[in-house]
Amino acid sequence: MKTIGALLWEPGTRSGWSVEEIEIDPPKSREVRVKLAASGICHSDDHVDTGDIPLDWAPIIGGHEGAGVIEELGPDVTGFEVGDHVVLSFLPSCGHCKMCTIGRSNMCEMGAGVLGGFAPDGTHRVHARGQGVGPFSYLGTFSPYVVVNIDSCVKIGKDIPLDKAALIGCGVPTGWGSSVYAADIQLGDTVVVIGTGGVGMNAVQGARHKGAKNIVTIDPVEYKRDQAKIFGATHTTENFEQCREVVDQLTEGQGADVVIITVDIAYGHLLNPAQEMTRRGGTLVLTAAAPVTQRDVPFDLFTFAMSGKRLQGTLYGTTTARRDIPLIADMYRRGEFKLDELVTKTYKLEDINTAFKDLREGKNIRGVIMYDD
């Protein structure tokens, strides 16, 4: 079928996204075609445009946060039917590799190839200008239609608004799980969240769900500081210096139990100030993506080791998609999870470059591409 999609033809050059006609193949074995309602605008796609995530191939169709309705089943599909409402997980979970079987499906071996430029079987489903197009995270949700493997699909209730459910495919569980699972926040903890965009706001929600006593955020954008209070922040600050003063007052100089880094780009110079705010024996969680080629990080290893702190990396918030996507959707249904408040502005696909400009300028918590019926 023919439709439109947003493509990068020169990744890493900041050339922006080209919205143009694409052709999508029918679903093959264990695949479905999904008509999307919406796609989130996530910083990871922008990293491909800027080169922070370098690719040695092109073109790529972006987008990895999406939700919609299954329209067509390929051969060998089980567990799904036409008409099912699904969230597309930015990392697939096959269910049978070692990481999946030990409960770490966020590290599924199938997911290791999500930026390889092909569908999981090594071929293309999307074509443009006479050549194959690689999908971001096997998905490519910057198009109103996608053909995806069922290992990337998670069913949700039909009462959940799909434009909000799209966010549960990446940014929401990544931030929320950073608090709930990766940091293992305890009741009464003092938590610092550095950066309150689409991921950081959900780290704030996760800290609230785990019963943190104090949730202190850092963000230079006044709008985001104001919004953080809606999501559960007890204190908001503009920079490290202000935050350190607040944390020292709250903890009598002991430091935060947990510090979570959810900035747009995790440059190395951020790590040491973050660990300096972490108490002895506390946990520092690194969620944000760093430039792939970055290797030198100024870090006080002596103090870090002697104080018994833990540096915890996390992918997808250490969540399990098939468990946590429906869980978050159900909490939203019960009024216990804020999704509506995450969406600052919606866009048409043709305005995608404006959406990314707004993201870089800190105007949105989350921008969302909406597809017309």
C-alpha positions in Angstrom: 0.0 0.0 0.0 1.0 3.6 -0.6 1.0 6.2 2.2 3.4 8.9 3.6 6.2 8.8 6.0 8.9 11.0 7.5 12.4 9.9 6.4 16.0 10.8 7.1 18.2 10.5 4.0 21.4 11.9 5.6 21.5 10.9 9.2 23.8 12.9 11.4 23.8 16.0 9.3 20.8 17.8 11.0 19.2 17.9 7.6 15.7 17.2 9.0 12.9 14.9 8.1 11.5 14.5 4.6 7.8 13.8 4.5 7.1 11.9 1.3 5.3 9.0 -0.4 6.3 5.5 0.8 5.2 2.0 -0.1 4.6 -0.6 2.6 4.6 -4.3 1.9 1.9 -6.6 3.2 2.6 -8.3 6.5 4.7 -11.5 6.4 5.0 -14.4 8.9 4.2 -13.3 12.4 3.5 -9.7 11.3 0.5 -7.4 11.4 -0.4 -4.1 9.7 -1.5 -1.5 12.2 -3.3 1.8 11.5 -1.8 4.2 13.9 -3.7 6.9 15.8 -0.6 8.8 16.9 3.1 8.8 17.3 5.2 10.4 20.1 8.1 12.7 19.3 11.0 11.3 21.3 14.5 12.6 21.6 16.0 9.3 20.4 14.8 10.0 16.9 16.4 13.4 17.1 19.7 11.8 18.1 19.8 10.1 14.8 19.4 13.4 13.0 22.0 15.1 15.0 24.5 12.2 14.9 24.6 11.5 18.7 23.4 8.1 17.6 25.4 7.5 14.4 24.1 5.4 11.5 26.2 4.1 8.6 23.1 3.5 6.4 20.1 5.4 5.1 17.3 6.1 4.6 15.6 5.6 7.9 11.9 6.1 8.7 11.7 7.4 12.2 9.3 7.0 15.1 9.2 4.4 17.8 6.2 5.5 20.0 2.9 4.5 18.5 -0.5 3.0 19.2 -3.3 1.9 16.9 -5.6 -0.7 15.6 -4.6 -4.0 13.8 -6.0 -4.0 10.3 -4.4 -7.1 8.7 -2.8 -10.3 10.0 0.1 -12.0 8.3 0.6 -15.8 8.3 1.4 -17.6 11.6 0.0 -14.8 13.8 -1.4 -16.0 17.1 -2.7 -14.1 20.0 -3.9 -11.1 18.0 -7.0 -10.4 15.9 -8.1 -7.7 13.5 -9.5 -4.8 15.5 -7.2 -5.3 18.5 -5.9 -2.1 20.0 -2.1 -2.3 20.5 0.8 -0.2 21.8 4.0 -0.7 19.8 6.9 -1.4 22.2 10.1 0.3 21.1 12.0 -2.8 22.1 10.6 -6.2 21.1 10.4 -9.2 23.4 10.6 -12.6 21.8 9.8 -14.4 25.0 12.3 -17.3 24.5 15.9 -15.9 24.5 17.9 -16.0 27.7 17.2 -12.4 28.8 13.4 -12.8 28.2 13.3 -16.1 30.2 15.1 -14.5 33.2 12.6 -11.7 33.3 14.8 -9.1 31.5 12.9 -8.7 28.3 14.1 -5.1 28.0 17.4 -6.7 27.0 15.8 -9.2 24.5 18.4 -10.4 22.0 16.0 -9.6 19.2 16.1 -6.0 20.3 19.9 -5.8 19.7 19.2 -5.1 16.0 16.6 -2.4 16.2 19.0 0.1 14.5 20.3 -2.3 11.9 18.2 -0.9 9.0 15.9 -3.9 8.4 12.9 -5.8 9.7 13.8 -8.6 12.1 14.1 -11.1 9.2 16.7 -8.9 7.5 14.5 -7.5 4.7 12.6 -4.3 4.2 8.8 -3.6 4.5 9.1 0.1 3.6 10.3 1.4 0.3 10.8 5.0 -1.1 12.4 6.3 -4.2 13.0 2.8 -5.4 14.9 1.5 -2.4 14.4 -0.1 0.9 13.9 2.0 4.0 15.1 1.0 7.5 12.6 1.5 10.4 13.6 3.0 13.7 13.3 0.2 16.4 11.7 -2.2 13.8 8.7 0.2 13.9 8.9 3.5 11.9 5.8 5.1 13.5 6.3 8.4 11.5 3.7 7.0 9.1 0.0 6.4 9.6 0.5 2.7 8.8 3.2 0.3 9.9 3.9 -3.4 9.4 5.5 -4.9 12.5 6.4 -8.2 14.1 3.9 -9.3 16.8 6.9 -9.4 19.3 6.7 -5.6 19.2 2.9 -5.5 19.9 1.2 -5.3 23.3 -2.6 -5.4 23.5 -4.5 -2.8 25.6 -8.1 -2.2 26.4 -10.2 -0.5 23.7 -11.3 2.1 26.2 -7.8 3.6 26.5 -7.3 6.7 24.2 -4.8 5.7 21.5 -3.3 9.1 21.2 -2.2 8.9 24.9 -1.4 5.2 24.8 1.2 5.9 22.1 3.4 7.4 24.8 3.4 4.1 26.7 5.6 2.5 24.0 8.9 4.2 25.1 9.2 7.5 27.1 6.6 6.7 29.8 7.9 3.3 30.9 11.5 4.4 30.5 11.1 7.2 33.0 8.7 5.4 35.3 10.7 2.2 35.4 13.9 4.2 36.1 12.3 5.0 39.5 10.2 1.9 40.1 12.7 -0.8 39.0 16.2 0.5 38.2 16.4 2.8 41.3 14.3 0.6 43.5 13.1 3.6 45.5 11.9 2.9 49.0 9.1 4.5 51.0 10.3 7.8 52.4 13.3 8.3 50.1 14.6 11.6 48.9 14.9 11.5 45.1 16.5 13.9 42.6 15.4 13.8 38.9 17.7 15.7 36.6 15.8 16.8 33.5 12.0 16.8 33.3 11.1 16.2 29.7 9.0 13.3 28.6 11.2 10.7 30.4 12.0 12.8 33.5 8.4 13.6 34.2 7.6 9.9 34.3 10.5 9.3 36.6 8.8 11.8 38.9 5.6 9.8 38.6 7.4 6.6 39.4 9.1 8.1 42.5 5.6 9.3 43.7 4.2 5.8 43.1 7.0 4.2 45.2 6.3 6.6 48.1 9.3 8.9 48.0 9.0 11.6 50.6 10.9 14.3 48.7 11.1 14.5 44.9 13.5 17.3 43.8 13.8 18.1 40.1 16.4 20.1 38.1 15.5 21.8 34.8 16.5 25.2 33.4 13.1 25.7 31.7 10.6 27.5 33.9 7.6 25.9 32.2 8.9 22.4 33.0 9.7 23.3 36.6 6.1 24.4 37.0 4.7 21.3 35.3 6.9 19.0 37.4 4.8 19.9 40.5 1.7 18.5 38.7 3.4 15.2 38.3 4.5 14.9 41.9 7.7 17.0 42.4 7.9 18.4 45.9 10.7 20.8 45.1 11.9 22.2 41.7 15.3 23.8 41.0 17.0 25.4 38.0 20.5 24.0 38.3 22.8 21.7 40.3 23.8 24.4 42.8 20.2 25.2 43.8 19.4 21.5 43.9 22.4 20.7 46.2 21.3 23.3 48.6 17.7 22.0 48.7 18.9 18.4 49.1 21.3 19.3 51.9 18.5 21.0 53.8 16.1 18.1 53.3 18.6 15.4 54.4 20.8 17.3 56.9 23.7 17.1 54.5 23.5 13.4 53.9 22.5 13.6 50.2 19.7 12.1 48.2 18.9 8.4 48.4 18.5 8.2 44.6 19.6 10.5 41.8 18.2 9.8 38.3 19.6 11.4 35.2 17.0 11.9 32.5 18.4 14.8 30.5 18.1 15.1 26.7 21.8 14.2 26.2 23.9 12.6 28.9 27.2 14.4 28.5 30.0 13.1 30.7 30.4 16.3 32.8 27.0 15.7 34.3 27.9 12.5 36.1 30.1 13.7 38.9 27.8 16.5 40.1 25.0 14.0 40.2 27.0 11.5 42.3 28.1 14.3 44.7 24.4 14.7 45.6 24.0 11.0 46.2 24.3 9.9 49.8 26.7 7.2 50.9 25.4 3.9 49.8 22.9 5.6 47.5 22.0 4.9 43.9 22.7 7.0 40.8 20.6 5.9 37.8 21.7 6.8 34.3 18.7 6.7 31.9 19.5 9.4 29.3 21.3 8.4 26.1 24.9 9.6 25.8 26.7 10.4 22.5 27.9 7.0 21.2 31.5 8.1 20.7 31.8 9.7 24.2 34.5 7.9 26.2 36.1 10.4 28.6 34.0 11.2 31.7 35.4 13.2 34.6 34.4 11.2 37.7 35.6 11.0 41.3 36.1 7.3 41.4 37.8 7.3 44.8 34.9 9.0 46.6 32.4 7.0 44.6 34.0 3.6 45.6 34.8 4.6 49.2 31.2 5.7 49.8 29.6 2.5 48.5 27.4 4.1 45.9 25.9 2.3 43.0 25.8 3.5 39.4 23.0 1.8 37.6 22.4 2.0 33.8 18.9 1.3 32.6 17.4 0.6 29.2 13.6 1.0 28.8 13.5 1.7 32.5 14.2 -2.0 33.2 10.5 -2.6 32.5 8.9 -5.7 31.0 6.7 -4.5 28.1 4.1 -7.2 28.2 3.6 -6.6 31.9 4.1 -2.9 32.3 2.4 -1.4 29.3 -1.0 -2.9 30.3 -0.2 -2.0 33.9 0.4 1.6 33.1 -2.7 1.7 30.9 -4.8 0.3 33.8 -3.3 2.9 36.2 -4.3 5.6 33.7 -7.8 4.2 33.5 -8.1 4.4 37.3 -6.8 7.9 37.4 -3.5 6.9 39.0 -1.2 7.8 36.1 -1.0 11.1 34.3 -0.8 10.7 30.5 -3.1 13.6 29.3 -0.9 16.1 31.1 2.2 14.9 29.3 1.0 16.1 25.9 1.9 19.7 25.4 1.1 20.0 21.7 0.0 17.9 18.8 1.2 18.1 15.2 0.5 16.8 11.7 3.1 14.6 10.2 3.9 17.4 7.7 5.0 19.6 10.6 7.4 17.1 12.1 10.4 19.4 11.8 8.6 22.0 13.7 7.8 19.4 16.4 11.5 18.5 16.8 12.5 22.2 16.9 10.0 22.7 19.7 11.5 19.6 21.5 15.0 21.0 21.2 13.9 24.4 22.6 12.2 22.8 25.6 8.7 24.0 24.7 7.1 20.6 25.1 7.0 17.9 27.7 5.8 15.6 24.9 4.8 16.5 21.4 2.5 14.0 19.5 2.0 13.4 15.8 -1.7 12.8 15.2 -3.0 10.9 12.2 -6.4 11.7 10.6 -9.0 9.0 10.3 
